[in-house]
C-alpha cells in the first residue's frame, strides 16, 4: 500500500474519535484505547478462502494448505495456497480444536461427542479415541500422541496413535487452550479459574501461575514462557517457568486464540473487534490487520504470515506483514 494510502487510512481511523493512530511502514499502530471497524480496509489482509459453517480451530501443513475445524458442519475444510476450498472429511459432533501430524493426518477435538476424529490426507475419516467431557482444543507431540483439554471435566486426555485413551492429569476450572513444550509437558489455559495448569508426561499436575480474567488461548515461546489471551480483560499474560506472572500487553476485544512466531512475537485473534493484535517481546502492542466477522483460531507460519478462521463469516483471512 502506498504511503499516501496508509496515511488516508490513519486519518480515517482518527476521525472516528475512538483512539489515536499512527503508522510505521505498512503497519497501522494504535497508541491509545481503540476500536477498529470492519468497514475500514488495511493493506495486507485478504480473504484466502471459504470454509464450512462456523470454523474454529485452524492449522497449516508443510505444503501451505490451510485446514479448519467447522463446528457447525461437523467437517474439516481444506484451502489451498491459491484459495481453492474443499471439504476434506467429516468429524464427530461439534469439532473445535484441530491438529496435524508429520504425515499430514488431521485430528479434531469433538466437543459434542467427546472424541477425536482422524482424517487422512485422502479424506478417510475415523474416530481415533474417546476423551473426557467436552474436548475443545487439541495438541500433538513428536510421537503423534494426541492431547485434548476437556472443558467440562477439568482434565486432559491422552490418545496414542493406536487409539488407547487415558486421562493424563487434572486442570483448573474450564480448561480451554492447550499447548505442549519441548519436554512434552502439557499446559492449559483455565478460563474458569484464571490460571494455567502444567501436567508432566507422568501426569503430575500443578498450577504454574495466575492470569488475568478468562484466559482462552495459550502459547509457549522458545524459552518455555507461557502466554494466555485473556478474553475478560483484553490482554495477554506471560508466566515464566518459575510461576512469575505479568501482563505482556493489550489486545483488541475478546482475544480468543493466540499464536507465536519464531521471534517470540505474540498474535491474538480478537473475536469482538474483528482484527489481529501483535505484541512484541518487549510488550509493544499494535493492530496488524482486519479480519472478517468474529475471528477465532489463529496461526502464524515461518514467513510470519498470519491466518485466522472467521467463525461467523465462514472464511479464512490471511494477513501478510
N, C-alpha and C positions, 0 to 999 in steps of 0.2 A: 504494500500500500504506500503510495507517495506521501511524503511528509505533509503536504498541504491537506491531503485527505485525512490523515491521522489528526491533525490539528482541528479539522472540522468536526470529527467525532468527539474530541475532547471538549470543544466549545459546546456541542450539543448536550453532552453529559452535564457540564457545569451549568447550563441554562435550566436544568431541571431542579436546581436548588436542593439536591439530595446528597451533596457531598462536594469535595474539591478533587479535581482530577488533573493529571499531567500525563506525559508520556516519555518513554526512553526507547529509542529505536522504533520498533513496531509494537511495543507493549504499552497498553493503557494502564496507568497506575492510579489507584485510589489513595489519596493521602489524608482522608478523613472518613468518618462514617458514611455509608453509601448504600444505594440500591441501584441496580442496573436493569433496565427494561429490555425485553426481548425485541422491541421494535428498532433498536439501535444495532447496527452491524459493525463488528470489529473485525478487521482483517485477520486471517489465519484460521477462522472457524468455518468448517464446511460440513455438510451432511454426507457422510460416507455411504450410507445405505439404509434400507428399511429392515425391520425385524418383525417377529411375531408380536403378539399382544403383551404389553407390559414387561419389557425386558428389564432384568435386574442385574445379575452378575455378568461380567464381561471378561474375556481372555483373548489372547492373540497367539497364533502359532509361529513357527520359525519361517514360514513362507509369507507371512504378513496377512493371513486370513484372520478375521475377527469372528468370535462366537459369542452369542448371548443366550442366557437362560431366560426364557419367556414365561413369566409367572402366570400370565392369564391364558396361555395357549397350551401349556404342558409340552413344550418342544424347545429345540435349540435352533437358532438361526446361524447361518454361515454367510459372511460377507467378504468377498474377495477384495484385494487392494484396489481393483477397478470399480468397486461398488456393486458388483453383481451379487444379489441376495437370494439364498435358497433356504429351505428348511432341511437341516442335516438329519434330524431324527427326533423321535418322541421321548418323553421322560415320564417320571412319576408325577404326582399331583403337586402343583404349585412349586416348580423349581425356582430356587432363589440364588444360591451360590453356584459357581462354575469353576472348574479347574481343568488343566490339560497335562497329560503325561509326556514322557520323552518320545513315545511312539505316535503321538497325535490323537490318542483316545481322549474323549471328552467325558467329564463327570459332572453331575449336577446333584446338589443337595435339595431334596424334595420336601419342603416344609409341610405339605399337606398329606403326604403318605409315609413320612418317617422312614425314608430310604434314600439310597444313592443310585442314580442311573449311570450306566456306561454306554457311550455311543462311539463306535469305531469310526475311523476316517471314511469308511464306505457307507456310514449311516445305519449300521446294525445296532439296535437298541436292546439293552437288557438291564435287569436290576442287579447291581453288584452285591448289595448287602443292606441290612437294616441299620437304623440309628436310634438315638434317643428321641425325645418328643420335640418336634418342630425344628429340624435342622435348617439353618438359614444361610450359613457360609461354609466354605469348604477350602481345604488346602491339601497339597500332596507333597510327600517327602521324596528324597532321592532314590528310595527303594520302591516307589509307587504305592506306598500305603496312603490311604485316604483318611482325613480327619474332618469332622463336622462339629460346628458349635450348635448345640441343641438348646434353642431359646426357651422352651417351656420346662425342660427337665434339669437345667443348670448343670450341664456336663458336656464332655467332649467324647464323641465316638471315634474309634479307630477301626478301619476296614482294610484287611490285607488284599493284595491283588487276587487271591483265591476266594474272596468274599467272606472271610471269617471276621465277624464283628464283635467288638468288645467296647466297654466304657473305659476310656483311658484314665479319666480323672474328673473331678468336680470343678465347678467355676463359681464366680459370683452370680448375682441375680441377672437373669435375662442376657446371657452371652450372645453377642451378635458377631462382630468381626472376629476373624481368626487369622493368625499368622504363625509362621514357623521360622526358627533361626537355623544357623549352620550346624548346630549340635542337636537338631531335631526336638528342641524344646518348643512347646505349643503355648501360644498366648491368646487370650480372648478379651475383647472389649465388652465389659459387663454394663449394659445400658441401665439396668435397674439398681445397681449398687455403686455406680460411679467409680469403678476401679478396673484394674487389669489383673487377670489370673495368669500364672505361669505353671505349666504342667510339664514335668520332666518326662523323658521316654519311659521311665519306670512307673509313671503315674502319680508321682508326688506333686501335690497341688498346693500352691501358696498364692497370696496376694502380693504382686510385685510392687504396686503403687496405686495412688488415687488419681482421678481425673477430674475435669470439670463435669458439667451436667450432661447426662445421657450420651455416653460415648457409643458410637456405632461402628465406624471403620477403624482398622488398626493396620499398622505397617512397622517394619523393623529396618533400621539403617545398617551401614557397614560396620558400625561399632556395637551393634546389638542394642542400641537405644530403641525404645518403643514409643510410637506416636499413635494418638487416637484423635478422631474427628468427633467433636462434642456438639451434638445437634441442639442441645438446650442452651448453649452459651456461644455458639458460632465462633469456636476457636479450636486450636489443636493443642493437646497436652503432649509433653515429652517426659518420658520416665527412663532414667538410667537403670542399669543392672543393679545398682545399689538401692534402688527404690526412690531416688530423689525425683520429685515431680515438679515441673514448671509449665507455664503456658508459653509455647513457642511463638504463636502469632494468631492473628484473627483470620476469619474466612467470610465468605458470603453466608447467606441464610440457610440454615439446616444442612450442614455438611454431612452427607450420608456416608460417603466412601472416601478412602484415602489411598494414595499411591506414592511411591518414592522413586527418584531417578538415581543414576549412578553417581551423582554428585551430592546426594542426600538432600536435594530439594524435595519438599512435600507438596502434593497436589490434592485438592479436595473437590468432589462434585457437589455443588451447592443446590440441593433439591428445591429450596424455597426461593432462590433468586436466579435460577437458570444460567449459571455461569460456573467457571472453574477458577479456584484460587491457587496461587503458588506461594509457598513460604520458603525462604532461603534458610540455610542452617543458622544464620545469624538472626532470624526472626522477622526479616522484611517481608511484608505481605502485599500481594498485588493480584489483580484480576488479569488472566492471560487470554480469555476468550469467552464468548457466549455459547450457549447450548440451545437445544430445543426444550420442550416442557418437561420439568421435573427430572433432571439428570440424577442417576442413582449410582451405577457401577462406574469405576474409573480404572484405567491402566495407563502406564507410560512406557514407551519402548526404548530401545537403545539409541534411537535418533532423537529422543526427547519429544516425539510426537505423542499427544495425549488423546485418548479415546474415551468417550463416555456413552453409556446406554441411557436413552431418554425414556423414562417409564411411561409417560402419558402420550407422547407423540410417536412412540414405536419406531424409533430411529437410533442411529449411532452418529454422534458428532466426532469429527477429527479436528484437533487443534494443533497447528504447526507453529512452533516457536522460532 
